[in-house]
Each structure stands twice: as C-alpha cells, then as structure tokens.
Amino acid sequence: MAADLEPLIDFQEEGISFKTLSHLIEERLLPHLMRYDRPEFQSMFNYFPEEGAEFGAKIALLYNQGVTNWQVSPGGAMLEELCAQALCRLFGLFPGSDATFMYSGTYANQEALYLALHWKAEKQGFDFTSKGLKGFPDPARLAVITSRDAHFSLKHAVRILGLGEESLITLDVDNNRRIDISLMEQALSHISEEREVFCVVATAGTTSTGSVDPIPPLAEAGKRLGAWLHVDGAYGLAYSLVPQWKPLFAGLELADSVSWDPHKQFGVPIPSSLLFVRRREDFERIALYGDYFNPQGQSEPNPGLKSPPSTRPFSALPLVTSLRYQGLKKVIERLRSPLDTIKTLAEILKEEEDIELCHQPDTGILCFRITPQGFPEGELSHLQRKIYERIMAEGKRTISKTELDDKTVLRLVAVSPSVTLDSLLETISCVRRLAVEFQS
C-alpha cells in the first residue's frame, strides 16, 4: 500500500494537471479506501454522506467558513447556535440546555469531564480555571465512575486533565453488558469512603456491544455522591429518536452533559460531534475571551466560547441540510432499519447450537462466538481471532472483534440500512466455513 501511495507525496517544483492528479487518486488511493456503503461493511460506525448532507458539505467546503464567532462567519455562527437549540429540543433535553459542535466524541467527553471538575471546584469554593487540580485538598482522591465497557476516550480524558488512569473507577456489568445496578450500590459504599467522585458517566450505547446503561439509577447515585452526570451517547443517542427504542434512554434529561456523534448513524461528514449541557451557563466555565477575538460583552453568538477550537469547521450545515432534506420520518426509518436487522439476527442465532450470543442487543451491535461441537473451550478465543484475521485478509467483507470477560468474541455492526439480514447471515455462513477449516 505504501508503494501505491508514494507517488502522491512526491512534491515537486511544478504542479500536475487535474487529469493526471485524478488518475493518480483513482489508481493509487481509492482502491485502499473503505466502502462504507457496502452491505458487507459490518465492522464500524462509519457511513457515506447521504444526499442532503453532501449538499450542505459542498457549500461548507466552497465557502470554507471558520465558524468561531460572529466576526468570522455571521451566518455560520448564527446557524450553529440555532441548530444547537433545535437539537436540544429534538432530544427532549432539559429546558435551558445548550450544545456545541466539536471534532469528535472523544473531545466532547474530555470537555464534559473538565466541566465536571470545574463544577466540583465551585462547590468547594475555588475557581478551577485559576488554581486547577492543586485547588483540591487531595487531588489523588478525585474519581470518575463508569462502566467497565465504557469507551477508551475516558482514559484519554483523565490523562489529559492530569488526573491519571487511577482516577477512573469501573463498575461491573450485567449479562446484557449494562452497569449492574445491584453491584453498583455495594461498590459505591466502599468507593465513597476512599474517593471523591466528581463525575458519574453512563454510556448510552457502548462501542463494544451497543448496550445502554440505565440512566435514572446512575443519576440518583450521582446526586447522592454530589457528582456530575455525563452520558456518553456518541454512538447510541440517535436511537432515542426511534419510538420503540426510546424507553432505553429514559432519564436522558437528568444528565448534566451528553455527547453525540451525528457522523455515525446520521450519515453526515466527519467531523460532526456535539456536547450538550443541561444549563446554557455551564459553558461559561470553559469560555476564554480575547482582546481582538471573542471580547467580553458581545451579544452575538460566538460558538468558540463553548469549546476550545479557535478554528472550527461549518459542521452544523451538513446536519441541517440533511435533516431538512430527509425529514424526521425518513431519518427515523433509516435509524430503525439496522436496529430491526440486528434484533432479528439475534433471534435467529439464539436457536443455533454452534453460536453463543454474548448479550441481547440493545442497539445495532451483536457480539457472539462460534463454538463448534467438541472444540476445546480454552482454544475458542484463538479460533475467533483466526476467523477474524482470515475474513479481513480475504477482503470481501469486514467484521470486528472485541474482548468481553477475557474472551475474544466476534462483533457485527449495522449502522446503515444497506447492511441487510441476508448480508449478515452470509457473514455467519463465512464464519462457520472458516471454523470448519480451522477445526480440520
């Protein structure tokens, strides 16, 4: 692959024609890019832009707006502000909530933990922006509580905030990979004696299994602990719009902050992520004013005051044009399709003797193991890895693998409606074929 791409970075004094450049890209680069629109793409959360989003993205690219504040892009800043408020209403968040567009869910989770720390500092009577961690009597006691299946971006967050991974305390999960509330209650009594919990993180759609943590009891636990409640909905939040799945997300309005990635199921260009906060004034904790840029006292909307990047893409526009072009009815239909597909697949596979389901799917992910009759239990993880490697090497389809309870399992993801039940069953047949090969 590197040899194929090498001519693209042969920077020379003179340029080349668009015809030559186009030929280079088509011949050297495109064969190595993933086709997210294929039914056989069953591994990750990526999605080709849908038509309405593509239209907005072309305008955003043509005008190349830096949507930081009113000075740089009046229309862009105002549209982002209006879009943020409309999305708060769409997801039924608390009245007075607000949102900011970000580069990824990872950055959204980082800012959420920063806001939680700042909020905790205020309760203890000092300004976190001035004193930082040293303002706390014993920073080593600070802790974040979350699921053992939570996204690794929380590790990034505690590292970057200077807390270290020892501040991240994970809770056990139940058979469906959600935080086990009964075990949580026992754990919290011990944790609260030794640590100062400043943030509880619920995951609304874990990236390994798509499981949705129960938000109301976690909100209640956070209240007892005097902790901020963050909901990582980067993957799963979109599914709260589907009526049959909405009950899974009950209590969302109790969160102090919520992260979401429209560039997953919504089919809008990367980057498109948001951080929602329960109270609009929460963003003041991260606002940074300048003499010539974002000065204090301006009444116009300045998105750059709500999250760190001082150069920001026009991410709101493709999302706006996509929603307006499709309409909510079609958006919800597109979201429901892969959910129904994975649910049906699970119902079929639970009757199969050589398939072990690792959970009942909450959303659009299903993890399983192929367990051929007579195959040694101690070698099953090795078998799953070999099957995964062979499927990826063949290049006809993509799946993924993960680790659950020290076991390697295979993982199927349906994000777009192009992933059909037939295409997933073909993958299962492929897994069985390879299992037979390796067994022999």
C-alpha positions as CSV (number, residue, x, y, z in Angstrom):
1,M,0.0,0.0,0.0
2,A,2.8,2.4,0.9
3,A,4.3,1.8,-2.6
4,D,1.0,2.6,-4.2
5,L,0.6,5.9,-2.3
6,E,4.2,7.1,-2.6
7,P,3.7,9.0,-5.9
8,L,1.0,11.1,-4.2
9,I,3.5,12.7,-1.9
10,D,6.2,13.3,-4.5
11,F,6.1,17.0,-4.0
12,Q,7.8,18.8,-6.9
13,E,8.5,22.4,-8.0
14,E,5.9,22.2,-10.8
15,G,2.3,21.1,-10.4
16,I,0.5,18.4,-12.4
17,S,-2.8,18.6,-14.4
18,F,-6.1,17.8,-12.8
19,K,-6.4,14.9,-15.2
20,T,-3.1,13.4,-14.0
21,L,-4.0,14.1,-10.4
22,S,-7.4,12.5,-10.8
23,H,-5.8,9.4,-12.4
24,L,-3.3,9.2,-9.5
25,I,-6.1,9.3,-6.9
26,E,-8.3,6.8,-8.7
27,E,-5.5,4.4,-9.3
28,R,-3.4,4.7,-6.2
29,L,-5.7,5.8,-3.3
30,L,-9.3,4.8,-3.9
31,P,-8.6,1.0,-4.0
32,H,-7.3,1.3,-0.4
33,L,-10.3,3.2,1.0
34,M,-13.2,1.5,2.8
35,R,-16.6,1.4,1.1
36,Y,-18.9,2.1,3.9
37,D,-22.0,1.8,1.6
38,R,-21.5,-1.9,1.0
39,P,-23.8,-4.4,2.8
40,E,-20.6,-6.3,3.7
41,F,-19.2,-3.4,5.8
42,Q,-20.2,-4.8,9.2
43,S,-17.4,-3.6,11.5
44,M,-17.5,0.0,12.5
45,F,-19.8,3.1,12.8
46,N,-18.8,4.8,9.5
47,Y,-21.3,5.9,6.9
48,F,-21.2,7.5,3.5
49,P,-22.8,11.0,3.5
50,E,-26.4,10.9,2.5
51,E,-27.6,13.3,-0.3
52,G,-28.8,16.2,1.8
53,A,-25.7,16.1,4.0
54,E,-23.5,16.0,0.9
55,F,-25.2,19.2,-0.4
56,G,-24.5,21.1,2.8
57,A,-20.9,19.8,2.9
58,K,-20.3,21.2,-0.7
59,I,-21.5,24.6,0.4
60,A,-19.4,24.4,3.6
61,L,-16.3,23.5,1.5
62,L,-17.0,26.1,-1.1
63,Y,-17.2,29.0,1.4
64,N,-14.7,27.4,3.9
65,Q,-16.2,29.2,6.8
66,G,-14.4,29.2,10.1
67,V,-17.4,29.1,12.4
68,T,-15.7,30.5,15.5
69,N,-17.6,33.7,16.1
70,W,-19.7,36.4,14.6
71,Q,-16.7,38.3,13.2
72,V,-15.5,35.4,11.1
73,S,-18.9,34.0,9.9
74,P,-22.1,35.7,11.0
75,G,-24.4,33.3,9.2
76,G,-22.4,30.3,10.2
77,A,-22.3,31.3,13.9
78,M,-26.0,32.0,14.0
79,L,-26.9,28.8,12.2
80,E,-24.8,26.7,14.6
81,E,-26.5,28.5,17.5
82,L,-30.0,27.8,16.2
83,C,-29.1,24.2,15.3
84,A,-27.8,23.5,18.8
85,Q,-31.0,24.8,20.3
86,A,-33.2,22.8,17.9
87,L,-31.2,19.6,18.7
88,C,-31.8,20.1,22.4
89,R,-35.5,20.2,21.7
90,L,-35.3,17.2,19.4
91,F,-33.8,15.0,22.0
92,G,-36.1,16.3,24.8
93,L,-33.3,17.7,26.9
94,F,-33.9,19.9,29.9
95,P,-35.3,23.4,29.2
96,G,-32.4,25.9,29.0
97,S,-29.9,23.3,27.7
98,D,-27.4,24.1,25.0
99,A,-24.9,22.4,22.8
100,T,-21.6,23.0,21.0
101,F,-20.2,21.3,17.9
102,M,-16.9,19.5,18.3
103,Y,-14.4,17.5,16.3
104,S,-15.2,14.1,17.9
105,G,-16.9,12.4,20.8
106,T,-13.5,11.9,22.4
107,Y,-13.1,15.7,22.7
108,A,-16.7,16.0,23.8
109,N,-16.1,13.6,26.7
110,Q,-12.9,15.4,27.6
111,E,-14.8,18.7,27.9
112,A,-17.6,17.1,29.9
113,L,-15.1,15.9,32.5
114,Y,-13.4,19.3,32.6
115,L,-16.8,21.0,33.2
116,A,-17.5,18.4,35.9
117,L,-14.2,19.2,37.6
118,H,-14.9,22.9,37.4
119,W,-18.3,22.4,38.9
120,K,-16.9,20.4,41.7
121,A,-14.3,23.1,42.4
122,E,-17.1,25.7,42.6
123,K,-18.9,23.6,45.2
124,Q,-15.6,23.6,47.2
125,G,-15.3,27.4,46.9
126,F,-12.5,28.0,44.4
127,D,-12.0,28.8,40.7
128,F,-10.7,25.8,38.8
129,T,-9.6,28.0,35.8
130,S,-7.1,29.7,38.1
131,K,-6.0,27.1,40.6
132,G,-6.5,23.8,38.6
133,L,-6.1,20.5,40.4
134,K,-4.0,21.9,43.1
135,G,-7.1,23.8,44.4
136,F,-8.5,20.4,45.7
137,P,-7.3,19.4,49.2
138,D,-6.2,16.0,47.9
139,P,-6.4,15.6,44.1
140,A,-5.5,11.9,44.3
141,R,-8.9,11.3,45.8
142,L,-10.8,12.6,42.8
143,A,-12.5,9.9,40.8
144,V,-14.8,9.2,37.8
145,I,-17.2,6.2,37.9
146,T,-18.2,4.5,34.8
147,S,-18.8,1.1,33.2
148,R,-16.0,-1.4,32.6
149,D,-17.3,-1.3,28.9
150,A,-17.0,2.5,28.7
151,H,-15.2,4.0,25.7
152,F,-11.4,4.4,26.0
153,S,-11.8,8.2,25.4
154,L,-12.5,8.4,29.1
155,K,-8.9,7.2,29.7
156,H,-7.8,10.0,27.3
157,A,-9.8,12.5,29.3
158,V,-8.4,11.7,32.7
159,R,-4.9,11.6,31.2
160,I,-5.2,15.0,29.6
161,L,-6.8,16.5,32.6
162,G,-3.8,15.4,34.7
163,L,-5.9,13.0,36.8
164,G,-4.3,9.8,35.6
165,E,-6.0,6.5,34.9
166,E,-6.1,5.6,38.6
167,S,-8.9,8.2,38.9
168,L,-11.1,6.1,36.6
169,I,-13.1,3.5,38.6
170,T,-15.1,1.0,36.5
171,L,-18.2,-0.9,37.6
172,D,-19.2,-4.4,36.7
173,V,-21.8,-5.1,34.1
174,D,-24.8,-7.4,34.0
175,N,-25.5,-10.2,31.5
176,N,-26.6,-7.6,28.9
177,R,-23.4,-5.6,29.4
178,R,-25.1,-2.7,31.2
179,I,-23.9,-1.3,34.5
180,D,-25.1,-3.8,37.1
181,I,-27.1,-1.5,39.5
182,S,-27.2,-4.0,42.4
183,L,-23.5,-4.5,42.3
184,M,-23.0,-0.7,41.9
185,E,-24.8,0.0,45.1
186,Q,-22.4,-2.3,47.0
187,A,-19.4,-0.8,45.3
188,L,-20.4,2.9,45.9
189,S,-20.5,2.5,49.6
190,H,-16.9,1.4,49.6
191,I,-15.7,3.9,46.9
192,S,-17.3,6.9,48.6
193,E,-15.3,6.2,51.8
194,E,-11.9,6.4,50.0
195,R,-12.5,8.6,46.9
196,E,-14.2,11.9,46.0
197,V,-16.4,11.1,43.0
198,F,-16.9,14.2,40.9
199,C,-18.4,12.6,37.8
200,V,-20.6,9.6,37.0
201,V,-20.6,8.5,33.3
202,A,-23.4,6.5,31.8
203,T,-22.9,5.1,28.3
204,A,-25.9,5.2,26.0
205,G,-24.6,2.7,23.6
206,T,-21.3,1.1,24.4
207,T,-19.0,0.7,21.5
208,S,-18.3,-3.0,22.1
209,T,-21.9,-4.2,22.4
210,G,-24.2,-1.2,22.0
211,S,-25.6,-1.6,25.5
212,V,-27.4,1.3,27.1
213,D,-26.7,1.9,30.8
214,P,-29.8,2.6,33.0
215,I,-29.6,6.4,33.4
216,P,-32.1,7.1,36.2
217,P,-30.4,5.0,38.9
218,L,-27.0,6.4,37.8
219,A,-28.4,9.9,38.1
220,E,-29.7,9.1,41.6
221,A,-26.2,7.8,42.5
222,G,-24.6,10.9,41.2
223,K,-26.9,13.0,43.2
224,R,-26.1,11.2,46.4
225,L,-22.4,11.5,45.7
226,G,-22.6,15.1,44.7
227,A,-21.3,14.3,41.3
228,W,-21.9,15.5,37.8
229,L,-23.7,13.1,35.5
230,H,-22.4,12.7,31.9
231,V,-24.0,10.5,29.3
232,D,-21.7,9.3,26.5
233,G,-24.2,8.9,23.7
234,A,-21.7,9.3,20.9
235,Y,-22.9,6.0,19.4
236,G,-26.3,5.4,20.8
237,L,-28.1,8.7,21.3
238,A,-29.5,8.9,17.8
239,Y,-31.6,5.7,18.6
240,S,-33.5,7.6,21.2
241,L,-35.4,9.1,18.3
242,V,-36.9,5.7,17.4
243,P,-40.1,5.3,19.3
244,Q,-39.7,1.6,20.1
245,W,-36.2,2.2,21.4
246,K,-36.8,5.5,23.3
247,P,-37.6,3.8,26.7
248,L,-34.0,2.6,26.8
249,F,-32.9,6.2,27.1
250,A,-35.3,7.2,29.8
251,G,-33.7,9.8,32.2
252,L,-31.6,11.5,29.5
253,E,-33.0,14.8,30.6
254,L,-31.4,14.2,34.1
255,A,-27.8,14.4,32.6
256,D,-25.6,17.4,33.2
257,S,-23.9,16.7,29.8
258,V,-24.4,14.4,26.9
259,S,-22.1,13.7,23.9
260,W,-23.2,12.6,20.4
261,D,-21.7,11.9,17.0
262,P,-24.0,12.7,14.1
263,H,-21.3,11.5,11.8
264,K,-22.1,7.9,12.8
265,Q,-25.8,6.9,12.0
266,F,-26.9,10.2,10.6
267,G,-24.6,10.0,7.6
268,V,-23.1,13.4,7.8
269,P,-19.4,14.2,7.0
270,I,-16.7,13.8,9.6
271,P,-16.2,15.7,11.9
272,S,-19.6,16.2,13.3
273,S,-19.9,15.7,17.1
274,L,-21.7,17.6,19.8
275,L,-21.6,18.2,23.5
276,F,-24.9,19.1,25.2
277,V,-25.1,20.7,28.6
278,R,-28.1,20.8,30.9
279,R,-27.7,24.6,31.6
280,R,-26.6,27.0,29.0
281,E,-24.4,28.9,31.5
282,D,-22.4,25.7,32.1
283,F,-20.4,26.6,29.0
284,E,-19.2,29.7,30.8
285,R,-16.8,27.5,32.7
286,I,-14.7,27.0,29.5
287,A,-15.2,30.4,27.9
288,L,-12.0,32.2,27.1
289,Y,-12.1,35.9,26.0
290,G,-9.6,37.9,24.0
291,D,-8.9,41.5,23.1
292,Y,-9.4,41.2,19.4
293,F,-11.2,37.9,19.2
294,N,-14.3,36.9,21.3
295,P,-14.2,40.0,23.5
296,Q,-16.4,40.1,26.5
297,G,-19.8,41.9,26.3
298,Q,-20.7,40.8,22.8
299,S,-24.4,39.8,22.3
300,E,-23.9,38.0,19.0
301,P,-23.4,34.2,19.1
302,N,-19.8,33.0,19.4
303,P,-19.5,29.2,19.2
304,G,-15.8,29.4,20.1
305,L,-16.7,30.4,23.6
306,K,-18.4,27.0,24.3
307,S,-15.5,24.7,23.3
308,P,-11.7,25.0,22.7
309,P,-11.1,25.1,19.0
310,S,-10.5,28.6,17.7
311,T,-10.7,27.4,14.1
312,R,-13.9,25.5,13.6
313,P,-15.5,23.8,10.5
314,F,-19.0,24.6,9.5
315,S,-20.2,21.2,10.9
316,A,-23.8,22.4,11.5
317,L,-24.6,23.0,7.9
318,P,-24.5,19.4,6.5
319,L,-26.5,18.2,9.5
320,V,-29.1,21.0,8.9
321,T,-29.4,20.3,5.2
322,S,-29.6,16.5,5.9
323,L,-32.4,16.8,8.4
324,R,-34.4,19.3,6.2
325,Y,-33.9,17.2,3.0
326,Q,-34.9,13.9,4.6
327,G,-37.4,15.0,7.2
328,L,-37.6,13.3,10.6
329,K,-39.8,10.5,9.4
330,K,-37.2,9.2,6.9
331,V,-34.4,9.8,9.4
332,I,-36.2,7.6,11.9
333,E,-36.9,4.9,9.3
334,R,-33.2,4.8,8.4
335,L,-32.3,4.5,12.1
336,R,-34.8,1.8,12.8
337,S,-33.7,-0.4,9.9
338,P,-30.3,-1.6,11.2
339,L,-31.8,-2.0,14.7
340,D,-34.5,-4.3,13.4
341,T,-31.9,-6.2,11.4
342,I,-29.6,-6.9,14.3
343,K,-32.6,-7.8,16.6
344,T,-33.8,-10.3,14.0
345,L,-30.3,-11.8,13.6
346,A,-30.0,-12.3,17.3
347,E,-33.4,-14.1,17.4
348,I,-32.2,-16.4,14.7
349,L,-28.8,-17.1,16.2
350,K,-30.0,-17.8,19.7
351,E,-31.5,-21.1,18.4
352,E,-28.2,-22.2,16.8
353,E,-26.2,-24.7,18.8
354,D,-22.8,-23.6,17.4
355,I,-23.4,-19.9,18.2
356,E,-23.0,-18.4,21.6
357,L,-24.5,-14.9,21.9
358,C,-22.7,-12.6,24.3
359,H,-25.7,-10.4,25.0
360,Q,-29.1,-9.4,23.8
361,P,-28.7,-6.4,21.5
362,D,-29.9,-3.1,22.8
363,T,-29.0,-1.3,19.6
364,G,-27.2,-2.1,16.3
365,I,-24.3,-4.3,17.5
366,L,-24.2,-8.1,18.2
367,C,-21.3,-9.9,19.7
368,F,-21.0,-13.7,19.5
369,R,-18.7,-16.7,19.5
370,I,-18.7,-19.6,17.1
371,T,-18.4,-22.7,19.2
372,P,-18.1,-25.9,17.1
373,Q,-19.1,-29.1,18.8
374,G,-16.2,-30.6,20.6
375,F,-13.9,-27.6,20.2
376,P,-11.8,-27.0,23.4
377,E,-13.1,-24.1,25.5
378,G,-9.5,-22.9,26.1
379,E,-8.9,-22.5,22.4
380,L,-12.1,-20.7,21.4
381,S,-10.6,-17.2,21.7
382,H,-7.8,-18.2,19.4
383,L,-10.4,-19.6,16.9
384,Q,-12.3,-16.3,16.9
385,R,-9.1,-14.3,16.3
386,K,-8.1,-16.6,13.4
387,I,-11.5,-16.3,11.8
388,Y,-11.4,-12.5,12.1
389,E,-8.0,-12.3,10.6
390,R,-9.0,-14.6,7.6
391,I,-12.2,-12.6,6.9
392,M,-10.3,-9.3,6.9
393,A,-7.5,-10.8,4.7
394,E,-10.0,-12.1,2.2
395,G,-11.2,-8.5,1.7
396,K,-14.8,-9.5,0.7
397,R,-16.4,-8.2,4.0
398,T,-15.4,-6.5,7.2
399,I,-16.2,-7.6,10.7
400,S,-14.6,-6.7,14.0
401,K,-13.6,-8.4,17.3
402,T,-13.5,-7.4,20.9
403,E,-12.7,-8.7,24.3
404,L,-15.6,-9.5,26.8
405,D,-14.7,-11.0,30.2
406,D,-11.3,-12.1,28.9
407,K,-12.8,-13.8,25.9
408,T,-12.3,-12.9,22.3
409,V,-15.6,-12.5,20.5
410,L,-16.7,-11.6,17.0
411,R,-18.6,-8.3,16.6
412,L,-21.1,-7.4,13.9
413,V,-22.3,-3.8,13.4
414,A,-25.2,-2.5,11.4
415,V,-25.2,1.3,11.1
416,S,-26.6,2.0,7.6
417,P,-29.8,0.4,6.1
418,S,-27.5,-1.1,3.4
419,V,-26.5,-3.8,6.0
420,T,-29.3,-6.3,5.5
421,L,-30.2,-9.5,7.3
422,D,-29.1,-11.5,4.2
423,S,-25.7,-9.9,4.2
424,L,-25.3,-10.6,8.0
425,L,-26.4,-14.3,7.5
426,E,-23.8,-14.6,4.7
427,T,-21.2,-13.4,7.2
428,I,-22.3,-16.1,9.7
429,S,-22.0,-18.7,6.9
430,C,-18.5,-17.5,6.2
431,V,-17.6,-17.7,9.9
432,R,-18.9,-21.3,10.0
433,R,-16.9,-22.2,6.9
434,L,-13.7,-20.9,8.4
435,A,-14.4,-22.6,11.7
436,V,-14.6,-25.9,9.9
437,E,-11.4,-25.2,8.0
438,F,-9.5,-24.4,11.2
439,Q,-11.0,-27.3,13.1
440,S,-9.8,-29.7,10.4
